[in-house]
Amino acid sequence: MGDRPLNGDPGRARRRCPTCRAPRREGTVCHRCKSDLGLLVRLEQQADTLQVRAERCYARGWYRQAAALAERSQAIEASPDRHKLLACSYLMCGDFLAAWNAYLRTTRGDVQSADREHDIALV
């Protein structure tokens, strides 16, 4: 079981050790370089938990809470799915500028360009 590669995890970063870039396997120690991946695994789990909670809030119509949780989740680990939920949550809250910026992050995959767009829109 400890030698089984991780499958189904979002994002390329989750599939490789950040130290040696070896394919990641279950567990908290890299099989190649023996780096401790415990903190990384805990952060990924925290981001996933926040994402699930945000999705539940969104499904119940609690859009502001969903946006807050999605924001925390994507701050830990950004991904297109996290940005999409964030954009939809902001949209449903009526915060159209924040929704647009989250959408730009989703389509461009570039957080900095979305931040520049936000700065321009506020001027």
TORLUMNU-413928 format. One line per 10 residues: number of its first residue (from 1); their letters; for each residue x, y, z of N, C-alpha, C. Coordinates in nm, 4 decimals, padded with zeros to 6 digits. Layout:
// residues N
NUM) A) X:Y:Z:X:Y:Z:X:Y:Z; ...
//
This chain:
// residues 123
1) MGDRPLNGDP) 00.0824:-00.1196:00.0000:00.0000:00.0000:00.0000:00.0865:00.1256:00.0000; 00.1978:00.1281:00.0701:00.2842:00.2440:00.0758:00.3556:00.2735:-00.0547; 00.3605:00.1762:-00.1468:00.4286:00.1972:-00.2738:00.3336:00.2357:-00.3862; 00.2067:00.2478:-00.3567:00.1092:00.2796:-00.4598:00.1157:00.4276:-00.4948; 00.1268:00.4655:-00.6236:00.1303:00.6066:-00.6615:-00.0027:00.6747:-00.6290; 00.0040:00.8022:-00.6007:-00.1174:00.8798:-00.5768:-00.1924:00.8981:-00.7075; -00.3192:00.8741:-00.7064:-00.4043:00.8929:-00.8246:-00.5222:00.9804:-00.7876; -00.5698:01.0571:-00.8839:-00.6892:01.1363:-00.8649:-00.6691:01.2665:-00.7902; -00.5488:01.2991:-00.7498:-00.5259:01.4250:-00.6814:-00.5181:01.5371:-00.7833; -00.5794:01.6527:-00.7537:-00.5728:01.7641:-00.8473:-00.4340:01.8265:-00.8504
11) GRARRRCPTC) -00.3961:01.8736:-00.9662:-00.2728:01.9493:-00.9790:-00.1489:01.8647:-00.9954; -00.0588:01.9141:-01.0772:00.0670:01.8431:-01.1008:00.1553:01.8412:-00.9782; 00.1506:01.9493:-00.8994:00.2398:01.9594:-00.7841:00.2175:01.8450:-00.6864; 00.0990:01.7946:-00.6773:00.0689:01.6871:-00.5836:00.1280:01.5542:-00.6281; 00.1627:01.5421:-00.7492:00.2101:01.4141:-00.7994:00.3604:01.3981:-00.7889; 00.4298:01.5009:-00.7470:00.5759:01.4948:-00.7426:00.6277:01.5507:-00.6100; 00.7388:01.4972:-00.5693:00.8080:01.5479:-00.4515:00.8625:01.6864:-00.4859; 00.8433:01.7863:-00.4020:00.8945:01.9195:-00.4340:01.0468:01.9291:-00.4255; 01.1110:01.8349:-00.3610:01.2564:01.8372:-00.3471:01.3264:01.7746:-00.4669; 01.2868:01.6524:-00.5014:01.3581:01.5797:-00.6076:01.2722:01.5545:-00.7314
21) RAPRREGTVC) 01.1461:01.5947:-00.7267:01.0519:01.5820:-00.8386:01.0156:01.4363:-00.8702; 01.0448:01.3440:-00.7797:01.0070:01.2036:-00.8000:00.8557:01.1909:-00.7886; 00.7962:01.0971:-00.8613:00.6521:01.0740:-00.8451:00.6212:01.0421:-00.6992; 00.5182:01.1080:-00.6467:00.4825:01.0872:-00.5067:00.4046:00.9592:-00.4885; 00.4241:00.9001:-00.3750:00.3489:00.7820:-00.3344:00.2835:00.8117:-00.2019; 00.1978:00.7220:-00.1577:00.1326:00.7413:-00.0288:00.2371:00.7505:00.0810; 00.2028:00.8196:00.1843:00.2945:00.8356:00.2965:00.3460:00.9774:00.3045; 00.4246:01.0013:00.4061:00.4744:01.1366:00.4305:00.6240:01.1502:00.4100; 00.6871:01.0479:00.3515:00.8300:01.0531:00.3225:00.8500:01.0157:00.1761; 00.9290:01.0959:00.1063:00.9589:01.0673:-00.0338:01.0377:00.9369:-00.0429
31) HRCKSDLGLL) 00.9964:00.8512:-00.1335:01.0639:00.7225:-00.1476:01.2049:00.7372:-00.2054; 01.2310:00.8451:-00.2780:01.3629:00.8621:-00.3405:01.4596:00.9392:-00.2514; 01.4215:01.0615:-00.2133:01.5163:01.1470:-00.1400:01.4932:01.1486:00.0107; 01.3877:01.0838:00.0537:01.3543:01.0714:00.1965:01.3161:01.2044:00.2604; 01.2733:01.3022:00.1799:01.2257:01.4291:00.2352:01.0972:01.4060:00.3137; 01.0832:01.4793:00.4217:00.9614:01.4726:00.5019:00.8537:01.5558:00.4315; 00.7482:01.4914:00.3880:00.6387:01.5580:00.3174:00.5162:01.5753:00.4064; 00.5335:01.5554:00.5360:00.4214:01.5605:00.6287:00.3475:01.6931:00.6269; 00.4204:01.8033:00.6319:00.3563:01.9346:00.6310:00.2818:01.9576:00.4998; 00.3440:01.9182:00.3903:00.2807:01.9324:00.2595:00.1511:01.8521:00.2521
41) VRLEQQADTL) 00.1540:01.7310:00.2997:00.0346:01.6454:00.2987:-00.0746:01.7070:00.3859; -00.0373:01.7576:00.5027:-00.1364:01.8206:00.5911:-00.1967:01.9455:00.5267; -00.1150:02.0256:00.4590:-00.1668:02.1441:00.3902:-00.2633:02.1055:00.2783; -00.2288:02.0023:00.2028:-00.3175:01.9555:00.0960:-00.4505:01.9063:00.1536; -00.4433:01.8349:00.2655:-00.5656:01.7869:00.3298:-00.6494:01.9035:00.3812; -00.5836:02.0039:00.4366:-00.6555:02.1213:00.4855:-00.7238:02.1944:00.3703; -00.6540:02.2112:00.2591:-00.7133:02.2769:00.1424:-00.8328:02.1972:00.0908; -00.8201:02.0658:00.0876:-00.9307:01.9809:00.0423:-01.0511:01.9911:00.1354; -01.0255:01.9914:00.2656:-01.1341:02.0026:00.3638:-01.2064:02.1360:00.3485; -01.1302:02.2439:00.3331:-01.1913:02.3753:00.3135:-01.2735:02.3792:00.1849
51) QVRAERCYAR) -01.2229:02.3155:00.0801:-01.2940:02.3122:-00.0477:-01.4274:02.2384:-00.0334; -01.4258:02.1257:00.0345:-01.5492:02.0486:00.0555:-01.6492:02.1303:00.1366; -01.6015:02.1963:00.2406:-01.6903:02.2811:00.3211:-01.7464:02.3956:00.2379; -01.6640:02.4554:00.1524:-01.7105:02.5638:00.0656:-01.8171:02.5132:-00.0313; -01.7955:02.3948:-00.0872:-01.8944:02.3374:-00.1793:-02.0268:02.3111:-00.1093; -02.0222:02.2636:00.0147:-02.1450:02.2390:00.0920:-02.2189:02.3700:00.1199; -02.1444:02.4723:00.1568:-02.2070:02.6027:00.1819:-02.2710:02.6564:00.0544; -02.2006:02.6432:-00.0551:-02.2548:02.6902:-00.1830:-02.3842:02.6158:-00.2163; -02.3853:02.4863:-00.1958:-02.5042:02.4056:-00.2252:-02.6224:02.4451:-00.1374; -02.5952:02.4955:-00.0185:-02.7020:02.5376:00.0729:-02.7440:02.6825:00.0501
61) GWYRQAAALA) -02.6733:02.7512:-00.0402:-02.7081:02.8905:-00.0668:-02.6388:02.9890:00.0247; -02.5397:02.9447:00.0981:-02.4630:03.0310:00.1874:-02.3410:03.0809:00.1110; -02.3630:03.1735:00.0205:-02.2598:03.2115:-00.0756:-02.1448:03.2895:-00.0138; -02.1728:03.3751:00.0823:-02.0634:03.4497:00.1461:-01.9705:03.3561:00.2230; -02.0296:03.2619:00.2952:-01.9484:03.1636:00.3672:-01.8707:03.0767:00.2687; -01.9350:03.0390:00.1586:-01.8680:02.9593:00.0554:-01.7495:03.0359:-00.0021; -01.7685:03.1646:-00.0273:-01.6600:03.2464:-00.0816:-01.5442:03.2561:00.0170; -01.5755:03.2743:00.1442:-01.4695:03.2848:00.2451:-01.3896:03.1549:00.2549; -01.4599:03.0425:00.2545:-01.3916:02.9133:00.2629:-01.3126:02.8830:00.1356; -01.3712:02.9156:00.0207:-01.3015:02.8927:-00.1068:-01.1763:02.9799:-00.1164
71) ERSQAIEASP) -01.1846:03.1012:-00.0649:-01.0686:03.1912:-00.0641:-00.9559:03.1312:00.0204; -00.9909:03.0793:00.1369:-00.8900:03.0165:00.2236:-00.8308:02.8928:00.1577; -00.9159:02.8147:00.0934:-00.8705:02.6927:00.0272:-00.7729:02.7237:-00.0856; -00.8085:02.8193:-00.1708:-00.7217:02.8504:-00.2837:-00.5968:02.9263:-00.2397; -00.5992:02.9904:-00.1223:-00.4786:03.0543:-00.0702:-00.3742:02.9489:-00.0306; -00.4215:02.8327:00.0120:-00.3309:02.7232:00.0471:-00.2807:02.6543:-00.0786; -00.3740:02.6253:-00.1696:-00.3385:02.5534:-00.2915:-00.4320:02.5979:-00.4032; -00.3822:02.6798:-00.4915:-00.4630:02.7307:-00.6017:-00.4840:02.6218:-00.7065; -00.6047:02.6171:-00.7598:-00.6350:02.5249:-00.8695:-00.7541:02.5825:-00.9456; -00.7728:02.5418:-01.0694:-00.8878:02.5910:-01.1459:-01.0208:02.5642:-01.0766
81) DRHKLLACSY) -01.0370:02.4471:-01.0161:-01.1629:02.4165:-00.9472:-01.1863:02.5099:-00.8297; -01.0818:02.5404:-00.7582:-01.0960:02.6309:-00.6437:-01.1308:02.7721:-00.6910; -01.0682:02.8169:-00.7990:-01.0998:02.9489:-00.8531:-01.2423:02.9537:-00.9091; -01.2877:02.8463:-00.9707:-01.4245:02.8429:-01.0243:-01.5272:02.8560:-00.9129; -01.5077:02.7799:-00.8057:-01.6007:02.7897:-00.6936:-01.5973:02.9300:-00.6341; -01.4797:02.9863:-00.6236:-01.4662:03.1215:-00.5709:-01.5387:03.2216:-00.6604; -01.5196:03.2104:-00.7906:-01.5862:03.3014:-00.8848:-01.7374:03.2893:-00.8748; -01.7884:03.1685:-00.8722:-01.9336:03.1477:-00.8631:-01.9889:03.1991:-00.7312; -01.9158:03.1787:-00.6231:-01.9609:03.2265:-00.4920:-01.9685:03.3784:-00.4892; -01.8633:03.4430:-00.5402:-01.8654:03.5892:-00.5465:-01.9778:03.6393:-00.6367
91) LMCGDFLAAW) -01.9983:03.5732:-00.7457:-02.1049:03.6120:-00.8379:-02.2402:03.6070:-00.7683; -02.2645:03.4995:-00.6959:-02.3925:03.4845:-00.6267:-02.4070:03.5835:-00.5115; -02.2958:03.6324:-00.4573:-02.2994:03.7349:-00.3521:-02.3215:03.8739:-00.4105; -02.3053:03.8874:-00.5409:-02.3178:04.0179:-00.6037:-02.1875:04.0951:-00.6095; -02.0773:04.0323:-00.5742:-01.9463:04.0975:-00.5815:-01.8876:04.0660:-00.7191; -01.9295:04.1436:-00.8175:-01.8976:04.1130:-00.9562:-01.7507:04.1332:-00.9903; -01.6864:04.2313:-00.9297:-01.5446:04.2540:-00.9551:-01.4611:04.1365:-00.9038; -01.4900:04.0921:-00.7823:-01.4172:03.9771:-00.7274:-01.4462:03.8518:-00.8090; -01.5703:03.8361:-00.8543:-01.6058:03.7207:-00.9379:-01.5281:03.7253:-01.0695; -01.5182:03.8422:-01.1285:-01.4448:03.8574:-01.2547:-01.2977:03.8227:-01.2370
101) NAYLRTTRGD) -01.2390:03.8705:-01.1279:-01.0976:03.8424:-01.1028:-01.0730:03.6937:-01.0779; -01.1622:03.6294:-01.0059:-01.1482:03.4846:-00.9847:-01.1650:03.4109:-01.1169; -01.2557:03.4583:-01.1996:-01.2740:03.3979:-01.3324:-01.1472:03.4132:-01.4163; -01.0870:03.5304:-01.4131:-00.9632:03.5519:-01.4884:-00.8527:03.4580:-01.4419; -00.8455:03.4342:-01.3129:-00.7458:03.3407:-01.2608:-00.7721:03.2001:-01.3133; -00.8976:03.1659:-01.3278:-00.9339:03.0329:-01.3777:-00.8968:03.0181:-01.5242; -00.9293:03.1177:-01.6035:-00.9076:03.1060:-01.7480:-00.7626:03.1283:-01.7863; -00.6944:03.2164:-01.7176:-00.5553:03.2473:-01.7512:-00.4560:03.1664:-01.6716; -00.5008:03.1198:-01.5556:-00.4086:03.0488:-01.4698:-00.2992:03.1391:-01.4162; -00.3271:03.2682:-01.4164:-00.2253:03.3654:-01.3785:-00.2830:03.4568:-01.2724
111) VQSADREHDI) -00.2432:03.4378:-01.1481:-00.2954:03.5166:-01.0381:-00.2517:03.6614:-01.0486; -00.1278:03.6867:-01.0886:-00.0783:03.8237:-01.0925:-00.1508:03.9071:-01.1972; -00.1826:03.8509:-01.3139:-00.2528:03.9302:-01.4143:-00.3927:03.9637:-01.3669; -00.4565:03.8717:-01.2937:-00.5888:03.9002:-01.2397:-00.5801:04.0103:-01.1352; -00.4740:04.0107:-01.0548:-00.4564:04.1161:-00.9564:-00.4347:04.2508:-01.0247; -00.3612:04.2528:-01.1360:-00.3428:04.3779:-01.2084:-00.4753:04.4267:-01.2651; -00.5577:04.3363:-01.3161:-00.6894:04.3734:-01.3654:-00.7724:04.4352:-01.2548; -00.7625:04.3769:-01.1351:-00.8368:04.4281:-01.0206:-00.7901:04.5706:-00.9884; -00.6585:04.5928:-00.9893:-00.6057:04.7249:-00.9601:-00.6537:04.8269:-01.0638; -00.6570:04.7870:-01.1889:-00.7025:04.8772:-01.2939:-00.8499:04.9100:-01.2752
121) ALV) -00.9298:04.8098:-01.2382:-01.0730:04.8312:-01.2242:-01.1039:04.9259:-01.1075; -01.0177:04.9318:-01.0073:-01.0420:05.0168:-00.8927:-01.0010:05.1619:-00.9172; -00.9201:05.1872:-01.0175:-00.8702:05.3214:-01.0442:-00.9788:05.4098:-01.0974
//
